[in-house]
Amino acid sequence: MDQELDNAVKVLLHKAGESNTFIREEVDKALKAMVNNVTPARALCSLINGGQRHLHSAVRRCTAQHLGQLVQRLGPERLLAGPRPAAERLLPALASFVQDSSQHTRYHGRRMLFSMMAHPDLDKTLEKFVPAKDLPYIKETVGSLREKGLGEMPLDTPSAKGRRSQTGNVGHLRSSSTCRDAPIIPDREGAEAPGAPRRAGPRGEEQLRELLRALGASDFRQRLGAVRRLQRQAESSPALLLGNVLTIFDAFKPRLHDSNSKVNQVALEALHKMIPVLKDSLSPVINMLIPAIVDNNLNSKNPGIYAAATNVIQALCQHLDTSLLLQPFCTKAQFLSGKAKQDLTEKLAELVQELYPRKPCAVEQKVLPVLWHLLGSAASSGSVPTASLARALWAQMGPGLLAHAAAQPLHIRKSLEELLETAT
């Protein structure tokens, strides 16, 4: 099949621009089967060759969405640290999708970037393979994703054809939504984790549809019930979650800062119990979850919400590879304020002690800018968390810390020296 793949995918993608709903549904099914069963490197090249520069926006959108499924199947390690052709072909295409005229294509491009952000070599690989003219915008996009997260799937107003095709039932809408210009319901297979079951089966898909609807319901009681159901599912039969991590947590994330305080707290408590079950399977969504966990909750005046949020952070540190947490913690320690800033700075100090022996370059690259920022701020330069971070770095780096500080302004160097003198 691999030999005929280019021509087959090109024809299928061309049909994704058809107005006939039945044809689009069959195209969607065929491309999903291709992504799940064909050699990943060939599938990646065929999708890019067939749809990246197509003139029809629906074709580019369909290409980006199915390429996103393939990115989730491969995982960031195989894409960025594996054989050169994968990153060499993928990243220029991804840069094109992120800047596309269609908001949905841009979303799928950002989603692919988002799923790779936990990898420590992402920035270096982007600089190597993204065209120079696109690199500044892609770096800005990565920075925005780190600070604000992925956000919700955009919705648009259906065309007249789209309205006619959407008057059927919800299941019909779901199956025909991938490759057209009508609103997309997030794809169940796009977040498939390597090694996880590829399909949940009809009953599992129906459960998933119902869960996603309830998580976004207007009635807080329905949202509350959906959060508890999600927790039970994770604890008793996690296969559905493991196969649909991005889709489910896209819907679950808003509950972590729900306008209803009870839903907010229960969602945090549920996540705390799900983390030991899901562990590193959460890596594709960690950059989405951390802003939702910390932005409001660590500064909350509600003691239950604050306690639940701190428990979640502790569970993440305990059950995930802590290198996944380094960048999002650094970003939040710089840009948040109040108690949240202090708590995350203290957590960073703990991460330094655990991570530096095995990833010294990553720690220096990401944590030292945070320390300079804290030392340069009148509000935090002499605080206990800043002192903890400085001492943790000194314990690992020794005089090397002062050597790095030599390039900083005088007031930062003096603040550092004073903190270290106090510690001795």
C-alpha positions as CSV (number, residue, x, y, z in Angstrom):
1,M,0.0,0.0,0.0
2,D,2.9,2.4,0.8
3,Q,3.9,2.7,-2.9
4,E,0.4,3.9,-4.0
5,L,-0.1,6.0,-0.9
6,D,0.8,9.4,-2.4
7,N,-1.7,9.1,-5.2
8,A,-4.4,7.7,-2.9
9,V,-4.0,10.5,-0.3
10,K,-3.9,13.2,-2.9
11,V,-7.2,12.0,-4.4
12,L,-8.8,11.6,-0.9
13,L,-7.7,15.1,0.2
14,H,-9.0,16.6,-3.1
15,K,-12.4,15.0,-2.3
16,A,-12.4,16.7,1.2
17,G,-13.3,19.9,-0.6
18,E,-16.5,18.4,-2.0
19,S,-19.9,19.7,-0.9
20,N,-21.4,16.3,-0.7
21,T,-21.7,15.2,3.0
22,F,-21.5,11.5,2.3
23,I,-18.2,11.9,0.3
24,R,-16.6,13.9,3.1
25,E,-17.6,11.3,5.6
26,E,-16.0,8.5,3.6
27,V,-12.9,10.6,3.0
28,D,-12.6,11.2,6.8
29,K,-12.9,7.5,7.5
30,A,-10.4,6.5,4.9
31,L,-7.8,9.1,6.1
32,K,-8.3,8.0,9.7
33,A,-7.7,4.4,8.7
34,M,-4.6,5.5,6.8
35,V,-3.1,7.4,9.7
36,N,-3.6,4.4,12.1
37,N,-2.4,1.7,9.8
38,V,0.2,2.9,7.3
39,T,3.9,3.4,8.0
40,P,4.0,6.7,9.9
41,A,6.8,8.3,8.0
42,R,5.1,7.6,4.6
43,A,1.7,8.8,5.9
44,L,3.3,12.0,7.1
45,C,5.0,12.7,3.7
46,S,1.8,11.8,1.8
47,L,-0.4,14.1,3.8
48,I,2.1,17.0,3.5
49,N,2.6,16.4,-0.2
50,G,-1.1,16.1,-0.9
51,G,-2.6,18.9,1.1
52,Q,-0.2,21.4,2.7
53,R,-0.3,23.9,-0.3
54,H,-3.7,23.0,-1.7
55,L,-5.8,26.0,-2.8
56,H,-9.0,24.9,-1.1
57,S,-9.1,25.9,2.6
58,A,-11.2,22.8,3.5
59,V,-8.4,20.5,2.1
60,R,-5.7,22.3,4.1
61,R,-7.8,22.1,7.2
62,C,-8.5,18.4,6.7
63,T,-4.8,17.8,6.1
64,A,-3.8,19.6,9.3
65,Q,-6.3,17.7,11.4
66,H,-5.2,14.3,10.2
67,L,-1.6,15.3,10.4
68,G,-2.3,16.2,14.0
69,Q,-3.6,12.7,14.6
70,L,-0.4,11.3,13.2
71,V,1.7,13.6,15.4
72,Q,-0.1,12.3,18.5
73,R,0.5,8.7,17.3
74,L,4.2,9.2,16.9
75,G,4.8,11.4,20.0
76,P,7.4,14.2,20.3
77,E,10.3,11.9,21.0
78,R,10.1,10.1,17.7
79,L,9.4,13.3,15.8
80,L,12.1,15.6,17.3
81,A,14.7,13.1,18.4
82,G,14.2,10.4,15.8
83,P,15.4,10.2,12.2
84,R,15.9,13.6,10.6
85,P,13.3,13.4,7.8
86,A,10.4,13.5,10.2
87,A,11.2,16.9,11.7
88,E,12.6,18.1,8.5
89,R,9.3,17.6,6.6
90,L,6.9,18.2,9.5
91,L,8.1,21.5,11.0
92,P,8.0,23.6,7.8
93,A,4.5,22.3,7.1
94,L,3.4,23.0,10.7
95,A,4.7,26.6,10.3
96,S,2.6,27.0,7.2
97,F,-0.6,25.7,9.0
98,V,0.0,27.9,12.0
99,Q,-0.2,31.0,9.6
100,D,-3.0,29.7,7.4
101,S,-6.0,31.9,6.5
102,S,-8.4,29.4,8.1
103,Q,-8.8,29.7,11.9
104,H,-9.4,26.0,12.1
105,T,-6.2,25.1,10.2
106,R,-4.3,27.5,12.4
107,Y,-5.8,25.8,15.5
108,H,-4.7,22.3,14.3
109,G,-1.2,23.7,13.6
110,R,-1.0,25.2,17.1
111,R,-2.3,22.0,18.6
112,M,0.6,20.0,16.9
113,L,3.1,22.5,18.3
114,F,1.4,22.3,21.7
115,S,1.7,18.5,21.8
116,M,5.5,18.8,21.3
117,M,6.2,21.6,23.8
118,A,7.2,19.3,26.6
119,H,10.2,18.0,24.6
120,P,13.4,19.8,25.7
121,D,14.8,19.9,22.1
122,L,11.7,21.7,20.5
123,D,13.3,25.2,20.4
124,K,16.5,23.9,18.9
125,T,14.7,21.8,16.3
126,L,12.5,24.7,15.3
127,E,15.5,26.8,14.7
128,K,17.1,24.1,12.6
129,F,14.1,23.2,10.3
130,V,11.6,26.1,10.2
131,P,12.3,28.6,7.4
132,A,14.0,31.8,8.6
133,K,11.1,33.9,7.4
134,D,8.6,31.9,9.5
135,L,10.7,31.4,12.6
136,P,10.0,34.6,14.5
137,Y,6.2,34.0,14.3
138,I,6.5,30.4,15.3
139,K,8.7,31.3,18.3
140,E,6.1,33.9,19.3
141,T,3.3,31.3,18.9
142,V,5.3,28.8,21.1
143,G,5.7,31.6,23.7
144,S,2.0,32.3,23.7
145,L,1.1,28.6,24.0
146,R,3.4,28.3,27.0
147,E,1.9,31.3,28.7
148,K,-1.8,31.0,27.8
149,G,-2.3,27.4,26.7
150,L,-4.0,26.1,23.6
151,G,-7.5,27.5,24.1
152,E,-10.8,26.1,22.8
153,M,-11.5,24.8,19.3
154,P,-12.8,27.7,17.2
155,L,-16.4,27.6,16.0
156,D,-17.7,29.4,12.9
157,T,-21.1,30.0,11.3
158,P,-22.1,27.2,9.0
159,S,-22.7,27.9,5.4
160,A,-26.1,27.2,3.8
161,K,-24.8,23.8,2.6
162,G,-23.4,23.1,6.0
163,R,-26.8,23.9,7.6
164,R,-28.6,21.4,5.4
165,S,-26.1,18.7,6.2
166,Q,-26.3,19.4,10.0
167,T,-30.0,19.0,10.4
168,G,-29.7,15.3,11.2
169,N,-28.7,13.7,14.5
170,V,-25.6,14.5,16.6
171,G,-23.9,11.2,15.5
172,H,-24.3,12.3,11.9
173,L,-22.8,15.7,12.6
174,R,-19.8,14.1,14.5
175,S,-18.9,11.7,11.6
176,S,-19.0,14.3,8.9
177,S,-17.4,17.2,10.7
178,T,-13.7,16.6,10.1
179,C,-13.1,17.8,6.6
180,R,-15.5,20.7,5.9
181,D,-16.0,24.3,6.8
182,A,-18.8,23.6,9.3
183,P,-18.0,23.6,13.1
184,I,-15.8,20.7,14.1
185,I,-16.5,18.6,17.1
186,P,-13.1,17.5,18.5
187,D,-11.9,14.3,17.0
188,R,-11.8,11.2,19.3
189,E,-8.8,9.6,17.6
190,G,-6.6,12.6,17.3
191,A,-5.2,12.2,20.8
192,E,-4.4,8.6,20.5
193,A,-1.4,7.7,22.6
194,P,1.2,5.2,21.3
195,G,0.4,1.8,22.6
196,A,-3.2,2.7,23.6
197,P,-6.3,1.1,22.1
198,R,-7.0,2.7,18.8
199,R,-10.7,2.6,18.9
200,A,-13.1,2.6,21.8
201,G,-15.8,0.8,19.8
202,P,-19.4,2.2,19.2
203,R,-20.4,2.0,22.9
204,G,-17.2,3.7,24.0
205,E,-17.6,6.5,21.4
206,E,-21.1,7.1,22.6
207,Q,-19.9,7.3,26.2
208,L,-17.3,9.8,25.1
209,R,-19.8,11.9,23.2
210,E,-22.0,12.0,26.2
211,L,-19.2,12.9,28.6
212,L,-17.9,15.7,26.4
213,R,-21.5,17.2,26.1
214,A,-21.9,17.0,29.9
215,L,-18.5,18.6,30.7
216,G,-19.6,21.6,28.6
217,A,-23.2,21.8,29.9
218,S,-24.7,25.1,31.1
219,D,-26.1,23.4,34.2
220,F,-23.4,23.2,36.9
221,R,-24.9,20.0,38.2
222,Q,-24.4,18.3,34.9
223,R,-20.8,19.5,34.8
224,L,-20.3,18.3,38.3
225,G,-21.6,14.9,37.5
226,A,-19.5,14.7,34.3
227,V,-16.3,15.5,36.3
228,R,-17.1,12.7,38.8
229,R,-17.9,10.3,36.0
230,L,-14.6,11.1,34.3
231,Q,-12.7,10.4,37.6
232,R,-14.5,7.0,37.9
233,Q,-13.7,6.2,34.3
234,A,-10.0,6.9,34.9
235,E,-9.8,4.8,38.0
236,S,-11.8,1.8,36.8
237,S,-11.2,1.6,33.1
238,P,-8.7,4.2,31.8
239,A,-8.4,2.9,28.2
240,L,-10.9,5.4,26.9
241,L,-9.0,8.3,28.4
242,L,-5.6,7.0,27.3
243,G,-6.8,6.8,23.7
244,N,-8.4,10.3,23.7
245,V,-6.2,12.4,26.0
246,L,-6.2,15.6,24.1
247,T,-9.9,15.5,23.2
248,I,-11.0,14.8,26.8
249,F,-8.7,17.2,28.5
250,D,-9.7,20.0,26.0
251,A,-13.2,19.6,27.4
252,F,-12.1,19.0,31.0
253,K,-9.7,22.0,31.3
254,P,-12.3,24.7,31.7
255,R,-13.7,22.9,34.7
256,L,-10.4,23.5,36.5
257,H,-11.3,27.2,36.7
258,D,-15.1,26.8,36.5
259,S,-17.2,29.8,37.5
260,N,-19.0,27.5,40.0
261,S,-16.6,27.1,43.0
262,K,-17.9,23.6,43.8
263,V,-17.3,22.3,40.2
264,N,-13.9,24.1,40.3
265,Q,-12.9,22.3,43.5
266,V,-14.3,18.9,42.6
267,A,-12.5,19.1,39.2
268,L,-9.1,19.8,40.9
269,E,-9.7,16.9,43.4
270,A,-10.7,14.6,40.5
271,L,-7.5,15.5,38.6
272,H,-5.5,14.8,41.8
273,K,-6.8,11.3,41.8
274,M,-6.4,10.7,38.0
275,I,-2.7,11.7,37.9
276,P,-1.4,8.5,39.5
277,V,-3.4,6.5,37.0
278,L,-2.5,8.4,33.8
279,K,1.1,9.5,34.8
280,D,3.2,10.4,31.7
281,S,0.2,9.8,29.4
282,L,-0.6,13.4,30.4
283,S,2.5,14.7,28.8
284,P,0.7,16.0,25.6
285,V,-1.7,18.1,27.7
286,I,0.6,19.2,30.5
287,N,1.2,22.7,29.0
288,M,-2.6,23.1,28.8
289,L,-3.3,21.9,32.3
290,I,-0.8,23.8,34.3
291,P,-2.1,27.3,33.5
292,A,-5.6,26.1,34.2
293,I,-4.5,24.6,37.6
294,V,-2.4,27.5,38.8
295,D,-3.5,30.8,37.2
296,N,-6.4,31.5,39.6
297,N,-6.5,28.6,42.0
298,L,-3.1,29.2,43.7
299,N,-4.3,32.7,44.5
300,S,-7.8,31.7,45.5
301,K,-9.2,32.9,48.8
302,N,-11.3,29.7,48.9
303,P,-9.2,27.4,51.1
304,G,-10.6,24.2,49.6
305,I,-9.7,25.3,46.0
306,Y,-6.2,26.4,47.1
307,A,-5.6,23.1,48.9
308,A,-6.9,21.1,46.0
309,A,-4.6,23.0,43.5
310,T,-1.5,22.5,45.7
311,N,-2.3,18.8,45.9
312,V,-2.5,18.6,42.1
313,I,0.9,20.3,41.7
314,Q,2.4,17.9,44.2
315,A,0.9,14.9,42.4
316,L,2.3,16.1,39.1
317,C,5.8,16.4,40.6
318,Q,5.4,12.9,42.2
319,H,4.0,10.9,39.2
320,L,5.3,12.6,36.0
321,D,8.7,13.0,34.6
322,T,9.6,16.3,36.2
323,S,11.4,17.5,33.1
324,L,7.9,18.0,31.6
325,L,7.1,20.4,34.3
326,L,10.2,22.6,34.1
327,Q,9.2,25.0,31.3
328,P,5.6,25.6,32.4
329,F,6.7,26.1,36.0
330,C,9.3,28.6,34.9
331,T,6.9,30.5,32.8
332,K,4.3,30.8,35.5
333,A,6.9,31.7,38.2
334,Q,7.8,34.7,36.0
335,F,4.4,35.9,35.0
336,L,2.1,35.2,38.0
337,S,1.9,37.2,41.1
338,G,1.1,36.8,44.8
339,K,0.9,33.4,46.5
340,A,1.0,31.6,43.1
341,K,4.3,33.1,42.2
342,Q,5.8,32.1,45.6
343,D,4.5,28.6,45.5
344,L,5.8,27.9,42.0
345,T,9.2,29.4,42.9
346,E,9.4,27.0,45.8
347,K,8.5,24.1,43.5
348,L,11.1,25.2,41.0
349,A,13.7,25.0,43.8
350,E,12.6,21.4,44.4
351,L,12.8,20.6,40.7
352,V,16.3,22.0,40.5
353,Q,17.6,19.6,43.1
354,E,16.0,16.6,41.4
355,L,16.6,17.6,37.7
356,Y,20.0,19.2,37.7
357,P,22.1,16.0,38.1
358,R,20.5,14.5,34.9
359,K,19.6,17.7,32.9
360,P,22.0,20.4,33.9
361,C,21.8,22.3,30.6
362,A,18.0,22.4,30.6
363,V,17.9,23.7,34.1
364,E,20.4,26.4,33.5
365,Q,18.7,27.5,30.3
366,K,15.2,27.7,31.8
367,V,15.7,28.4,35.5
368,L,18.4,31.0,35.5
369,P,16.3,33.6,33.6
370,V,13.6,33.1,36.3
371,L,16.2,33.7,39.1
372,W,17.4,36.9,37.4
373,H,13.8,38.1,37.0
374,L,13.1,37.4,40.7
375,L,16.3,39.1,41.9
376,G,15.6,42.1,39.7
377,S,12.1,42.6,41.1
378,A,11.8,44.7,44.2
379,A,8.8,42.7,45.4
380,S,10.5,39.3,45.2
381,S,14.3,39.8,45.3
382,G,14.6,39.2,49.1
383,S,11.6,36.7,49.5
384,V,12.0,33.3,51.0
385,P,11.1,31.5,47.8
386,T,13.7,33.4,45.8
387,A,16.3,32.6,48.5
388,S,15.3,28.9,48.2
389,L,15.7,28.9,44.5
390,A,19.1,30.7,44.6
391,R,20.3,28.2,47.3
392,A,19.1,25.2,45.3
393,L,21.0,26.4,42.2
394,W,24.1,27.2,44.3
395,A,24.0,23.7,45.8
396,Q,24.0,22.2,42.3
397,M,26.2,24.7,40.4
398,G,28.5,26.1,43.0
399,P,30.7,29.0,41.8
400,G,29.3,28.4,38.3
401,L,26.2,30.3,39.4
402,L,28.2,33.4,40.1
403,A,30.0,33.0,36.8
404,H,26.6,33.1,35.0
405,A,25.5,36.0,37.2
406,A,28.5,38.0,36.1
407,A,26.7,39.0,32.9
408,Q,23.7,40.4,34.8
409,P,23.3,44.0,36.1
410,L,25.0,45.0,39.3
411,H,21.9,45.1,41.4
412,I,21.0,41.5,40.5
413,R,24.6,40.3,41.3
414,K,24.5,42.1,44.7
415,S,21.1,40.6,45.5
416,L,22.3,37.1,44.7
417,E,25.5,37.5,46.8
418,E,23.5,38.8,49.7
419,L,21.1,35.8,49.6
420,L,24.0,33.3,49.4
421,E,25.9,35.0,52.2
422,T,22.8,34.7,54.4
423,A,22.6,31.0,53.6
424,T,26.1,30.3,54.8
